[in-house]
């Protein structure tokens, strides 16, 4: 699809705009029943689909962002549900623009402050995109703008599992309090045709770096499992009241990542190895993620008698369980098994890449 956006002075005047418009192809960004739980990747996939790209699907983005392979843990209550969310929080422009550059596309991230400073300019740009049937990614809600009404005073967006556009007033979208990652992303012209083999190869080489991140606020990979287990046994839940316990933020967020990655990373690994036959170590990596799924023990895994779900430490967690010393001790021990598997994954991954590097010299 040939796509362009031209800035004409300060953009299209309101008298030249259509009153309303809606992108013709509207559907769900993700299907959570298929394990598509990282909404930002659904946004990226939808934009690529509208630009005519077939290879850049949800699982492609879930893989190259590292979401599909990396456990996370926040040392304070977590609002974030994926590695890519933390990375966007740190530097949205850098992360998003680099992500689409990997696909050969120019992209521009516009912060909420920039939107406030140049509202009409960026509204014109958004309208121009919609009029060319290209969605714009909205940082709020991990959604995409798919239309507008009343000459852009009202914006239409879809998010998550819903295929029904919702509306928000432009004033509210721009002026409501926002954090660093709640700007707009415009994916522009395609600059290069990047071979898939290169993109997958780069992703496999970069993913282990994600697994080693450990900051004051959060950590990824093996450390994430260890800190999660430590948190369960810390005693902080003993004094927590029922109304203070946020099941998702305090716990099941992490279960969701464990379950998703243990069950759903395999096709990306298989595709990466098909494109790069020297990545034979990915078969062992895949087997270790299947072991993660077994430890979780939910649907789609071999349901062990002492899995997290069987112990009451999966999606079925309750505050009462976390306040029971014997129960939480068993749950923490099971999560530490995940930490051991994650250490193995990191070891095999690094060793495999080192072996390939040595073979090439």
SERO-4910 file (N, C-alpha, C, O; in steps of 0.05 Angstrom, whole numbers):
BEGIN
 pado doro    nc1    nc2    nc3   cac1   cac2   cac3    cc1    cc2    cc3    oc1    oc2    oc3
  Unk    A     17    -24      0      0      0      0     18     25      0     35     27     17
  Unk    A     13     43    -19     28     68    -20     15     88     -1     -9     94     -3
  Unk    A     31     98     18     20    116     38     37    141     41     62    139     41
  Unk    A     24    163     43     40    188     48     23    207     64     -2    207     63
  Unk    A     37    225     78     23    247     92     39    272     87     63    273     94
  Unk    A     27    291     75     40    316     69     31    338     88      7    342     92
  Unk    A     50    353     99     43    376    115     40    401     97     59    409     84
  Unk    A     16    411     95     11    435     79      7    459     97    -15    463    109
  Unk    A     28    474    100     26    497    119     21    486    147     37    470    157
  Unk    A     -1    494    159     -9    484    185    -28    461    182    -41    453    202
  Unk    A    -30    449    158    -47    426    155    -74    434    143    -78    456    134
  Unk    A    -92    415    142   -118    419    130   -136    436    148   -139    429    171
  Unk    A   -147    458    137   -166    474    153   -191    458    158   -199    441    142
  Unk    A   -206    465    180   -230    451    186   -250    451    163   -264    432    158
  Unk    A   -251    473    148   -270    475    126   -264    455    104   -281    449     87
  Unk    A   -239    445    104   -231    426     83   -233    397     93   -231    378     77
  Unk    A   -239    393    118   -241    366    129   -268    354    123   -288    368    119
  Unk    A   -268    327    122   -294    313    122   -306    316    149   -292    320    169
  Unk    A   -333    314    151   -345    316    177   -340    291    193   -335    293    218
  Unk    A   -339    268    180   -334    243    195   -322    223    175   -325    225    151
  Unk    A   -309    203    187   -298    181    170   -291    158    189   -286    162    213
  Unk    A   -290    134    177   -284    110    192   -269     91    174   -277     86    152
  Unk    A   -247     80    185   -232     60    169   -250     37    163   -264     27    181
  Unk    A   -250     27    138   -269      6    130   -265    -21    143   -285    -36    148
  Unk    A   -240    -28    150   -235    -55    161   -231    -52    192   -211    -43    201
  Unk    A   -252    -59    206   -252    -57    235   -255    -85    247   -274   -100    240
  Unk    A   -237    -93    264   -240   -119    278   -224   -118    305   -210    -98    310
  Unk    A   -227   -138    320   -213   -139    346   -182   -137    342   -172   -148    323
  Unk    A   -169   -124    360   -140   -122    359   -127   -147    368   -106   -155    358
  Unk    A   -139   -161    387   -128   -186    398   -151   -205    403   -174   -197    406
  Unk    A   -144   -231    404   -163   -251    412   -151   -265    437   -134   -283    434
  Unk    A   -160   -257    460   -148   -268    484   -153   -298    488   -138   -311    502
  Unk    A   -174   -308    475   -179   -337    477   -157   -353    462   -154   -377    467
  Unk    A   -141   -339    445   -119   -352    431    -92   -344    444    -71   -348    433
  Unk    A    -93   -332    468    -69   -325    482    -57   -298    474    -35   -292    482
  Unk    A    -72   -282    459    -62   -256    451    -67   -236    473    -87   -221    472
  Unk    A    -50   -236    492    -55   -220    517    -40   -194    519    -43   -179    538
  Unk    A    -22   -188    499     -6   -164    500    -18   -144    479    -12   -146    455
  Unk    A    -34   -126    489    -50   -109    471    -34    -91    453    -43    -86    430
  Unk    A    -12    -81    462      4    -63    445     12    -77    419     12    -65    398
  Unk    A     19   -103    421     27   -118    398      3   -121    378      7   -122    354
  Unk    A    -21   -122    389    -44   -122    372    -48    -96    357    -57    -96    334
  Unk    A    -42    -74    371    -43    -48    357    -23    -46    334    -30    -38    312
  Unk    A      1    -55    339     22    -54    319     14    -72    295     18    -64    272
  Unk    A      4    -95    301     -4   -114    280    -26   -102    262    -26   -105    238
  Unk    A    -45    -89    275    -68    -78    261    -59    -55    242    -69    -54    219
  Unk    A    -41    -39    251    -30    -18    233    -17    -30    209    -21    -21    186
  Unk    A      0    -50    214     14    -64    192     -5    -77    172     -1    -76    148
  Unk    A    -26    -88    183    -47   -101    166    -60    -80    148    -64    -85    124
  Unk    A    -66    -57    159    -78    -36    143    -59    -25    122    -68    -13    102
  Unk    A    -33    -28    127    -13    -19    107     -7    -41     87     11    -38     70
  Unk    A    -21    -64     89    -17    -86     70      4   -106     77     10   -123     60
  Unk    A     14   -106    101     35   -125    110     22   -150    121      6   -148    139
  Unk    A     30   -173    111     19   -198    120     37   -213    140     27   -229    156
  Unk    A     63   -208    138     82   -223    155     84   -212    184     93   -226    202
  Unk    A     76   -187    187     79   -174    213     53   -178    229     38   -158    233
  Unk    A     48   -202    239     24   -207    253     28   -203    283     49   -194    292
  Unk    A      8   -210    299      9   -206    328     33   -221    340     48   -209    356
  Unk    A     37   -246    332     58   -262    344     86   -252    336    105   -255    351
  Unk    A     88   -241    312    113   -229    304    120   -207    323    143   -206    333
  Unk    A    102   -189    329    108   -166    346    112   -176    375    129   -165    389
  Unk    A     96   -195    384    100   -205    411    127   -218    415    138   -217    437
  Unk    A    138   -228    393    165   -239    394    187   -219    393    205   -219    410
  Unk    A    186   -200    374    208   -181    371    209   -160    393    230   -148    398
  Unk    A    186   -155    407    187   -138    430    198   -151    455    207   -138    474
  Unk    A    199   -178    454    209   -193    477    187   -201    496    192   -216    515
  Unk    A    163   -191    492    140   -197    510    136   -227    514    130   -236    535
  Unk    A    139   -241    492    131   -269    491    151   -288    505    146   -312    508
  Unk    A    173   -276    514    194   -293    526    203   -283    554    220   -296    566
  Unk    A    192   -261    564    204   -249    587    184   -244    609    165   -229    606
  Unk    A    189   -257    632    173   -251    656    181   -224    667    204   -216    665
  Unk    A    162   -210    680    168   -185    693    158   -185    721    140   -201    728
  Unk    A    169   -168    738    159   -164    765    165   -136    773    187   -125    770
  Unk    A    144   -122    785    147    -95    795    150    -95    825    135   -109    839
  Unk    A    169    -81    835    174    -81    864    152    -65    879    149    -68    903
  Unk    A    138    -48    865    114    -35    876     91    -47    860     95    -63    842
  Unk    A     66    -39    867     43    -50    852     46    -44    823     53    -22    815
  Unk    A     40    -64    806     45    -62    777     21    -53    762     -1    -65    764
  Unk    A     24    -32    746      3    -24    727      9    -36    700     -7    -35    681
  Unk    A     33    -48    697     42    -56    671     41    -87    668     45   -102    687
  Unk    A     34    -95    643     29   -124    639     47   -137    619     42   -159    611
  Unk    A     68   -123    610     87   -134    591    113   -119    591    114    -96    600
  Unk    A    134   -132    582    160   -120    580    159    -94    563    171    -74    570
  Unk    A    144    -96    541    142    -73    523    130    -48    537    136    -26    530
  Unk    A    113    -53    556    100    -31    571    121    -16    588    122      8    589
  Unk    A    138    -31    602    159    -19    618    178     -3    599    187     19    606
  Unk    A    185    -15    576    203     -1    558    191     24    546    205     44    541
  Unk    A    166     24    541    152     48    531    151     69    553    154     93    548
  Unk    A    148     60    578    148     78    601    175     93    603    176    116    609
  Unk    A    196     78    598    223     89    600    228    109    578    239    131    583
  Unk    A    221    102    553    226    120    530    209    111    507    217     95    490
  Unk    A    184    122    506    165    113    486    175    119    458    174    101    440
  Unk    A    185    142    453    194    150    426    215    131    416    213    121    393
  Unk    A    235    126    432    257    109    423    248     81    418    254     69    397
  Unk    A    232     70    437    224     42    434    205     38    410    210     20    394
  Unk    A    185     55    407    166     52    385    178     57    358    173     42    339
  Unk    A    193     79    356    205     85    330    225     64    321    226     58    297
  Unk    A    240     53    340    259     32    333    244      6    326    253     -8    308
  Unk    A    222      1    339    206    -23    333    197    -23    304    200    -43    290
  Unk    A    186     -1    295    176      0    267    199      2    247    196     -6    224
  Unk    A    221     14    255    245     15    238    254    -13    232    264    -19    210
  Unk    A    252    -32    251    259    -60    246    243    -72    223    252    -90    210
  Unk    A    218    -61    220    201    -71    198    204    -55    172    191    -60    153
  Unk    A    223    -36    173    228    -20    149    212      6    147    212     19    126
  Unk    A    197     13    168    179     36    167    189     59    185    201     55    206
  Unk    A    184     83    175    186    107    191    163    108    210    140    101    203
  Unk    A    168    117    234    146    121    253    153    145    271    176    150    276
  Unk    A    132    159    279    136    183    296    119    180    321     94    178    319
  Unk    A    131    181    344    116    182    369    113    211    378    133    225    380
  Unk    A     89    219    384     83    247    392     73    246    421     52    234    427
  Unk    A     88    258    439     81    257    467     55    273    472     47    289    456
  Unk    A     44    268    496     19    282    503     24    312    505      7    328    497
  Unk    A     48    320    514     54    349    516     56    361    488     47    383    484
  Unk    A     68    347    469     69    357    442     42    359    430     36    378    415
  Unk    A     24    341    436     -4    342    426    -17    367    437    -32    381    422
  Unk    A    -13    374    462    -25    398    473    -14    423    460    -28    443    456
  Unk    A     12    423    455     25    446    443     17    451    414     17    474    405
  Unk    A     11    430    400      5    432    371    -20    416    364    -19    399    346
  Unk    A    -41    421    378    -65    404    376    -76    403    347    -80    381    337
  Unk    A    -80    426    334    -91    425    307    -73    412    287    -83    398    269
  Unk    A    -48    416    290    -28    403    271    -31    372    272    -33    359    252
  Unk    A    -31    362    297    -32    332    299    -60    321    294    -63    298    286
  Unk    A    -80    337    299   -107    328    292   -110    326    262   -121    307    251
  Unk    A    -99    346    248    -99    345    218    -84    320    208    -93    307    189
  Unk    A    -63    314    221    -47    291    213    -63    265    218    -64    248    201
  Unk    A    -76    263    241    -92    240    247   -115    237    227   -119    215    217
  Unk    A   -128    259    220   -150    258    201   -140    249    174   -153    233    160
  Unk    A   -116    259    166   -104    251    141    -99    221    140   -103    208    120
  Unk    A    -89    210    162    -84    181    164   -110    166    162   -112    147    146
  Unk    A   -131    174    177   -156    160    176   -168    161    148   -179    141    138
  Unk    A   -166    183    135   -177    186    108   -162    168     88   -173    163     66
  Unk    A   -138    159     95   -124    140     78   -125    112     89   -111     94     80
  Unk    A   -144    108    108   -149     81    120   -126     70    135   -121     46    136
  Unk    A   -110     88    147    -88     80    164    -93     88    193    -96    112    198
  Unk    A    -95     69    212   -100     77    240    -76     90    253    -54     88    243
  Unk    A    -81    103    275    -61    116    291    -61    104    319    -83    101    331
  Unk    A    -38     95    329    -37     82    355    -40    103    377    -26    124    377
  Unk    A    -57     98    396    -61    115    419    -49    101    444    -56     78    449
  Unk    A    -32    115    458    -19    103    481    -39     97    503    -36     77    517
  Unk    A    -59    114    506    -80    108    526    -95     83    518   -102     79    495
  Unk    A    -99     66    538   -116     42    534   -103     21    514   -116      1    508
  Unk    A    -79     25    505    -68      9    483    -89      5    462    -98    -17    457
  Unk    A    -95     27    449   -117     27    429   -107     40    403    -85     50    401
  Unk    A   -124     39    383   -118     53    357   -142     70    349   -165     62    352
  Unk    A   -136     93    339   -157    110    328   -164    100    300   -147     96    283
  Unk    A   -190     96    296   -200     86    270   -219    104    256   -229     98    234
  Unk    A   -226    127    269   -245    145    256   -248    171    272   -235    175    293
  Unk    A   -265    189    262   -270    214    275   -299    223    268   -310    215    247
  Unk    A   -310    241    284   -336    253    279   -334    282    285   -316    292    298
  Unk    A   -354    297    275   -355    326    280   -329    340    274   -319    356    290
  Unk    A   -318    334    251   -294    347    241   -269    342    260   -251    358    260
  Unk    A   -270    320    275   -248    314    292   -251    321    321   -233    317    337
  Unk    A   -274    334    328   -278    340    356   -283    315    373   -278    315    397
  Unk    A   -292    294    359   -295    268    372   -278    247    357   -279    246    332
  Unk    A   -263    231    371   -246    211    359   -258    183    365   -269    179    387
  Unk    A   -255    165    346   -265    137    349   -241    118    352   -222    121    336
  Unk    A   -243    100    370   -220     81    374   -231     53    380   -254     50    389
  Unk    A   -214     34    376   -219      6    385   -196     -3    403   -174      7    400
  Unk    A   -202    -21    420   -182    -31    439   -187    -59    446   -210    -68    448
  Unk    A   -166    -75    451   -169   -102    461   -186   -120    445   -182   -122    420
  Unk    A   -205   -133    458   -222   -153    445   -247   -141    431   -262   -156    419
  Unk    A   -251   -115    433   -275   -103    422   -272    -94    393   -252    -81    387
  Unk    A   -291   -101    377   -291    -93    349   -310    -69    345   -314    -60    322
  Unk    A   -322    -60    366   -341    -37    365   -327    -12    372   -318     -9    395
  Unk    A   -324      7    354   -310     32    360   -324     47    383   -348     49    385
  Unk    A   -307     58    401   -316     75    422   -308    103    416   -290    108    399
  Unk    A   -320    122    429   -314    150    423   -303    165    447   -308    157    470
  Unk    A   -286    185    442   -275    202    463   -273    230    451   -265    233    428
  Unk    A   -279    250    467   -276    277    458   -247    284    456   -231    276    473
  Unk    A   -240    298    435   -212    306    430   -201    321    455   -178    316    463
  Unk    A   -217    338    467   -208    353    490   -200    335    513   -180    339    526
  Unk    A   -216    315    517   -210    296    539   -185    280    533   -168    276    550
  Unk    A   -183    270    508   -160    254    500   -134    269    504   -115    257    513
  Unk    A   -133    294    497   -109    309    498   -103    322    525    -80    322    534
  Unk    A   -124    332    538   -119    347    562   -122    332    589   -115    342    610
  Unk    A   -133    308    587   -135    292    612   -106    284    620    -89    280    602
  Unk    A   -102    282    645    -75    275    655    -65    250    642    -79    230    640
  Unk    A    -40    251    633    -28    228    619      0    223    628     13    241    639
  Unk    A     10    198    625     38    193    632     54    192    606     44    199    584
  Unk    A     80    185    609     99    188    587     92    171    562    101    177    540
  Unk    A     77    150    565     73    132    542     45    135    530     36    117    516
  Unk    A     31    156    537      3    159    528      0    179    505    -20    193    503
  Unk    A     21    181    488     19    197    464      8    182    440     -3    160    443
  Unk    A     12    193    416      2    181    392     26    171    375     47    184    375
  Unk    A     22    150    360     43    139    342     32    139    314     12    126    308
  Unk    A     46    154    296     40    154    268     61    137    253     85    144    253
  Unk    A     52    116    241     70     99    225     68    109    196     47    108    184
  Unk    A     91    117    186     92    130    160    100    113    137     92     90    135
  Unk    A    117    124    120    125    110     95    144     87    100    159     87    120
  Unk    A    142     67     83    161     45     84    186     53     70    186     61     47
  Unk    A    209     51     84    234     60     74    251     38     62    266     42     43
  Unk    A    249     14     74    265     -8     64    249    -34     66    231    -37     82
  Unk    A    255    -53     48    244    -80     49    263    -98     64    282   -107     53
  Unk    A    258   -102     89    276   -118    106    269   -147    104    246   -155    109
  Unk    A    289   -164     98    284   -193     97    275   -203    125    286   -196    145
  Unk    A    255   -220    125    245   -232    150    268   -246    165    269   -245    190
  Unk    A    285   -259    150    307   -274    163    324   -256    180    333   -264    202
  Unk    A    328   -232    171    344   -213    187    329   -203    212    341   -202    234
  Unk    A    304   -198    209    288   -188    232    286   -209    254    290   -203    278
  Unk    A    280   -234    246    279   -255    266    306   -261    278    308   -266    302
  Unk    A    327   -259    262    354   -265    273    361   -244    294    371   -250    315
  Unk    A    356   -219    287    363   -197    306    347   -200    332    358   -196    354
  Unk    A    321   -208    330    304   -211    353    315   -233    372    317   -229    396
  Unk    A    323   -256    360    333   -278    376    359   -270    390    364   -278    412
  Unk    A    375   -254    377    400   -245    389    395   -225    411    410   -224    431
  Unk    A    375   -208    409    369   -187    428    354   -196    453    357   -185    474
  Unk    A    337   -217    450    318   -224    471    332   -230    498    322   -221    518
  Unk    A    355   -244    498    368   -250    524    375   -225    540    375   -226    565
  Unk    A    380   -202    527    386   -178    541    362   -169    559    366   -159    581
  Unk    A    338   -173    549    314   -167    565    313   -182    591    305   -172    611
  Unk    A    322   -207    589    319   -225    612    338   -218    635    335   -229    657
  Unk    A    357   -200    630    377   -193    650    372   -166    663    388   -157    679
  Unk    A    350   -153    655    344   -126    666    336   -128    695    319   -144    703
  Unk    A    348   -111    712    341   -110    740    346    -82    750    369    -73    752
  Unk    A    325    -67    756    327    -40    765    315    -37    793    306    -57    805
  Unk    A    316    -13    804    304     -8    830    274    -13    831    263    -21    851
  Unk    A    261     -9    808    232    -10    807    221    -37    797    199    -45    805
  Unk    A    236    -50    780    226    -75    768    249    -92    758    272    -83    757
  Unk    A    243   -117    752    263   -135    741    249   -155    721    225   -159    722
  Unk    A    265   -167    704    255   -185    684    269   -212    687    289   -215    701
  Unk    A    259   -232    672    272   -258    670    273   -274    696    254   -272    712
  Unk    A    295   -289    701    297   -305    726    293   -289    751    280   -298    770
  Unk    A    304   -265    752    301   -248    776    272   -241    782    264   -238    805
  Unk    A    256   -239    760    228   -232    764    214   -255    779    197   -249    797
  Unk    A    219   -279    772    207   -302    787    217   -303    816    201   -307    834
  Unk    A    243   -298    820    254   -299    847    241   -277    864    234   -282    887
  Unk    A    239   -253    854    227   -231    869    197   -235    874    187   -228    895
  Unk    A    184   -247    855    155   -254    858    152   -273    881    134   -270    898
  Unk    A    168   -294    882    167   -314    904    173   -301    930    160   -306    950
  Unk    A    193   -283    931    200   -269    955    177   -252    965    172   -250    989
  Unk    A    164   -239    946    142   -221    953    119   -236    966    107   -227    985
  Unk    A    114   -261    956     92   -277    966     98   -285    996     79   -286   1012
  Unk    A    123   -289   1002    130   -298   1029    138   -274   1047    145   -279   1071
  Unk    A    136   -250   1037    145   -227   1052    128   -220   1077    137   -207   1095
  Unk    A    103   -229   1076     85   -223   1098     68   -198   1093     51   -192   1109
  Unk    A     72   -185   1071     57   -160   1067     27   -165   1062     11   -148   1067
  Unk    A     21   -189   1053     -8   -195   1048    -22   -201   1075    -47   -200   1076
  Unk    A     -7   -207   1096    -19   -213   1122    -36   -190   1133    -56   -194   1146
  Unk    A    -27   -166   1128    -40   -143   1139    -58   -128   1119    -69   -107   1124
  Unk    A    -60   -140   1095    -76   -128   1074   -105   -134   1077   -113   -157   1082
  Unk    A   -122   -114   1074   -151   -118   1075   -161   -126   1047   -149   -120   1027
  Unk    A   -184   -139   1047   -196   -149   1022   -199   -127   1001   -194   -131    978
  Unk    A   -208   -103   1011   -213    -81    992   -186    -69    981   -187    -54    962
  Unk    A   -164    -75    994   -138    -66    985   -125    -85    965   -106    -77    951
  Unk    A   -135   -109    964   -122   -129    947   -132   -127    918   -156   -132    913
  Unk    A   -114   -119    900   -120   -118    872   -109   -144    859    -85   -146    855
  Unk    A   -127   -162    853   -118   -189    844   -100   -187    820    -79   -201    819
  Unk    A   -107   -171    800    -91   -169    776    -64   -156    782    -43   -167    775
  Unk    A    -64   -132    794    -40   -117    798    -21   -131    818      4   -130    814
  Unk    A    -32   -144    839    -15   -156    859     -6   -184    851     14   -194    862
  Unk    A    -20   -197    832    -13   -226    828    -19   -237    800      0   -246    787
  Unk    A    -44   -237    792    -50   -253    767    -38   -241    742    -36   -255    722
  Unk    A    -30   -215    743    -15   -204    721      9   -222    715     15   -227    691
  Unk    A     23   -230    736     47   -247    732     40   -275    723     55   -287    708
  Unk    A     18   -285    733      9   -312    724      3   -311    694     10   -330    680
  Unk    A    -10   -289    686    -17   -287    657      7   -287    639      7   -300    618
  Unk    A     29   -274    648     53   -274    632     66   -302    631     74   -312    610
  Unk    A     67   -315    654     78   -342    656     62   -361    638     74   -376    622
  Unk    A     36   -360    640     19   -378    624     21   -372    594     23   -390    577
  Unk    A     19   -346    587     20   -338    559     46   -347    546     46   -359    524
  Unk    A     68   -341    559     94   -347    547    100   -376    546    111   -387    527
  Unk    A     92   -391    567     97   -419    568     81   -434    546     91   -455    536
  Unk    A     58   -424    539     41   -438    520     43   -427    491     38   -442    472
  Unk    A     51   -402    488     47   -389    462     72   -380    448     70   -369    426
  Unk    A     96   -385    459    120   -374    445    131   -393    423    149   -385    409
  Unk    A    120   -416    421    132   -437    405    132   -432    375    151   -439    361
  Unk    A    111   -421    365    110   -416    336    130   -395    327    142   -397    306
  Unk    A    135   -375    344    155   -355    338    183   -368    337    198   -363    319
  Unk    A    189   -385    357    214   -399    357    218   -417    333    239   -419    321
  Unk    A    196   -431    326    197   -449    302    202   -433    277    218   -441    260
  Unk    A    188   -411    274    192   -394    250    220   -383    249    233   -382    228
  Unk    A    231   -374    272    258   -364    273    278   -385    264    298   -378    251
  Unk    A    274   -410    272    292   -431    265    289   -439    236    309   -446    223
  Unk    A    265   -438    226    261   -444    197    276   -424    180    288   -431    160
  Unk    A    276   -399    188    289   -378    173    320   -378    178    335   -370    161
  Unk    A    327   -387    202    356   -388    209    362   -417    219    363   -422    243
  Unk    A    368   -435    201    372   -463    208    394   -468    228    395   -489    241
  Unk    A    413   -449    231    434   -453    250    425   -448    279    440   -454    298
  Unk    A    401   -438    282    390   -434    309    378   -460    321    355   -460    330
  Unk    A    393   -481    320    383   -507    329    376   -507    359    360   -523    368
  Unk    A    390   -490    374    385   -489    403    357   -480    411    349   -483    433
  Unk    A    343   -468    392    316   -459    398    296   -482    403    276   -478    416
  Unk    A    303   -506    394    286   -529    400    287   -535    430    267   -541    442
  Unk    A    311   -533    442    313   -537    471    300   -514    486    287   -519    507
  Unk    A    302   -490    476    289   -467    489    259   -472    489    246   -467    510
  Unk    A    248   -481    467    219   -486    465    210   -507    486    190   -504    499
  Unk    A    226   -528    489    220   -549    508    220   -538    537    203   -546    553
  Unk    A    237   -519    543    239   -508    570    215   -490    575    205   -488    598
  Unk    A    205   -476    555    181   -460    558    157   -478    563    138   -471    577
  Unk    A    157   -501    550    135   -520    555    135   -529    584    115   -534    596
  Unk    A    159   -532    595    162   -539    623    149   -516    641    137   -522    661
  Unk    A    153   -491    632    140   -469    647    110   -472    647     97   -468    667
  Unk    A     99   -480    624     70   -484    622     61   -506    641     39   -504    653
  Unk    A     77   -527    643     70   -549    662     70   -539    691     53   -547    706
  Unk    A     89   -523    698     90   -513    725     66   -496    731     54   -497    753
  Unk    A     58   -480    711     33   -464    714      9   -483    718     -6   -481    737
  Unk    A      6   -502    700    -14   -524    703    -42   -518    694    -60   -533    701
  Unk    A    -46   -497    679    -73   -491    670    -80   -504    644    -67   -523    635
  Unk    A   -101   -494    631   -111   -505    606    -89   -503    585    -75   -483    582
  Unk    A    -85   -525    570    -64   -526    550    -37   -536    560    -18   -539    544
  Unk    A    -36   -543    586    -11   -554    597    -17   -581    609    -41   -589    613
  Unk    A      4   -596    615      0   -621    629     -5   -615    658     13   -606    672
  Unk    A    -29   -619    667    -38   -609    693    -26   -625    716    -38   -645    725
  Unk    A     -4   -616    727      9   -630    749     -8   -626    775    -21   -606    778
  Unk    A     -6   -646    792    -21   -646    817    -12   -623    835    -27   -612    851
  Unk    A     14   -615    832     25   -593    849     31   -569    832     49   -553    839
  Unk    A     17   -565    810     21   -541    794     11   -516    809     -3   -519    829
  Unk    A     17   -493    798      7   -468    811    -23   -468    813    -35   -461    834
  Unk    A    -36   -476    791    -66   -476    792    -76   -496    812    -96   -491    826
  Unk    A    -64   -520    813    -73   -540    832    -68   -532    861    -83   -539    879
  Unk    A    -48   -515    865    -42   -506    892    -58   -481    900    -56   -471    922
  Unk    A    -74   -471    882    -90   -447    887    -73   -422    883    -81   -400    892
  Unk    A    -51   -424    868    -33   -402    864    -32   -392    836    -12   -379    827
  Unk    A    -53   -398    820    -54   -390    793    -74   -367    790    -75   -348    806
  Unk    A    -90   -369    769   -112   -349    765   -133   -351    787   -149   -333    790
  Unk    A   -132   -372    802   -151   -377    823   -142   -366    850   -153   -374    871
  Unk    A   -121   -350    850   -110   -340    876   -131   -324    891   -148   -311    880
  Unk    A   -129   -325    918   -145   -308    935   -127   -296    956   -105   -306    961
  Unk    A   -136   -274    968   -120   -262    989   -117   -281   1013    -97   -282   1026
  Unk    A   -138   -296   1018   -138   -316   1040   -115   -336   1036   -101   -343   1055
  Unk    A   -111   -345   1011    -90   -364   1005    -63   -351   1010    -45   -364   1021
  Unk    A    -59   -326   1002    -34   -312   1006    -28   -306   1036     -6   -301   1043
  Unk    A    -49   -307   1052    -46   -303   1081    -42   -329   1096    -37   -328   1120
  Unk    A    -44   -351   1082    -39   -378   1094    -10   -385   1090     -1   -389   1068
  Unk    A      5   -386   1112     34   -390   1110     42   -416   1096     60   -417   1080
  Unk    A     28   -437   1102     34   -463   1090     28   -463   1060     45   -472   1044
  Unk    A      5   -452   1052     -2   -451   1024     17   -433   1008     26   -441    986
  Unk    A     23   -410   1018     40   -392   1003     69   -402   1001     83   -396    982
  Unk    A     77   -418   1021    104   -429   1020    106   -449    997    126   -449    982
  Unk    A     85   -465    992     84   -484    970     83   -469    943     97   -477    924
  Unk    A     68   -447    942     65   -432    918     92   -418    911    100   -419    888
  Unk    A    105   -406    931    130   -393    926    151   -413    916    168   -407    899
  Unk    A    151   -437    928    170   -458    919    166   -465    890    185   -469    875
  Unk    A    141   -466    881    134   -472    853    144   -450    835    154   -455    813
  Unk    A    141   -425    844    150   -402    827    180   -402    826    192   -394    806
  Unk    A    194   -411    847    223   -413    846    232   -435    826    254   -433    815
  Unk    A    215   -455    822    221   -474    800    221   -460    773    238   -466    756
  Unk    A    203   -441    770    203   -425    745    228   -409    742    239   -407    721
  Unk    A    238   -398    765    263   -383    764    286   -401    755    303   -392    739
  Unk    A    286   -426    764    307   -445    755    306   -450    726    326   -451    712
  Unk    A    281   -454    716    277   -459    687    286   -435    671    298   -437    650
  Unk    A    279   -411    681    286   -387    667    316   -383    666    327   -374    646
  Unk    A    330   -391    688    359   -391    688    370   -409    666    389   -403    652
  Unk    A    358   -433    664    366   -452    644    362   -441    615    379   -444    598
  Unk    A    339   -428    612    333   -416    586    354   -396    578    364   -395    556
  Unk    A    360   -379    597    380   -358    592    408   -370    586    422   -361    568
  Unk    A    415   -391    601    440   -405    597    442   -417    569    461   -413    554
  Unk    A    421   -432    561    420   -445    535    420   -424    513    434   -428    492
  Unk    A    405   -403    517    403   -382    496    430   -369    491    439   -367    468
  Unk    A    443   -361    513    470   -348    510    490   -367    499    506   -360    482
  Unk    A    490   -392    508    509   -412    498    505   -418    469    524   -420    454
  Unk    A    479   -420    461    473   -425    433    483   -402    415    494   -407    393
  Unk    A    479   -378    423    488   -355    407    518   -353    406    530   -347    385
  Unk    A    531   -360    428    560   -359    429    572   -381    411    592   -376    397
  Unk    A    559   -404    410    568   -426    392    566   -418    363    584   -424    347
  Unk    A    545   -404    356    541   -395    328    562   -374    321    573   -374    299
  Unk    A    567   -356    341    588   -335    336    615   -347    332    630   -339    314
  Unk    A    622   -368    348    648   -381    345    650   -396    319    671   -396    306
  Unk    A    628   -409    310    628   -424    285    632   -406    261    642   -416    240
  Unk    A    625   -381    264    627   -363    241    655   -351    239    662   -339    219
  Unk    A    671   -355    259    699   -343    259    719   -365    253    743   -359    252
***
